[in-house]
């Protein structure tokens, strides 16, 4: 036994499906927008830290006075003074021993 489906009922079904898809797309697009909760200072610090470690890993990582001078633009003056007092063979930025570098 076949049920006859009129053209109008078929169109109503497609409208429901289309409406559901559009509603789902709108919901997904609204739920994907995540607010930025960090301050602009944190965003800038993240960029600066990325530049620092790119420079650090891209160059000689040995902890020498010359290398510390190269990294001064990324460090505060207090941290630079503290690190100058404790120049050792180990790398304080990655906590790795200098012999393995």
C-alpha positions, 0 to 999 in steps of 0.5 A, spaced: 500 500 500 502 506 497 501 513 501 500 518 496 504 525 498 502 531 495 506 536 493 504 541 498 506 536 504 513 535 500 514 542 500 512 543 508 517 538 509 523 541 506 521 548 509 522 544 516 528 541 514 531 548 511 529 552 517 532 547 522 539 547 518 539 555 518 537 555 526 543 550 527 547 554 523 545 560 527 546 557 533 553 554 531 556 561 529 553 564 535 556 559 540 563 559 536 564 566 538 569 566 544 570 573 548 577 575 549 578 575 557 585 577 557 587 584 557 591 587 552 597 587 556 597 580 556 596 579 549 602 584 548 606 580 553 605 573 549 607 576 543 614 579 546 615 572 550 614 568 543 619 573 540 624 572 546 624 564 545 624 564 538 631 569 539 633 564 544 632 557 541 634 560 534 641 562 537 646 560 542 643 558 548 649 558 552 648 563 558 654 568 557 654 575 559 654 576 551 648 572 550 645 576 556 646 582 553 643 580 547 636 578 551 636 584 555 631 588 551 626 582 553 628 582 560 626 587 566 632 591 569 631 587 575 631 580 572 638 582 568 641 584 574 639 578 578 641 574 572 648 577 571 650 575 579 648 568 577 651 566 571 652 559 570 653 554 565 645 552 565 640 556 562 635 559 566 630 560 561 629 553 559 632 550 565 637 545 562 644 544 563 649 548 559 653 542 558 648 539 553 647 545 549 
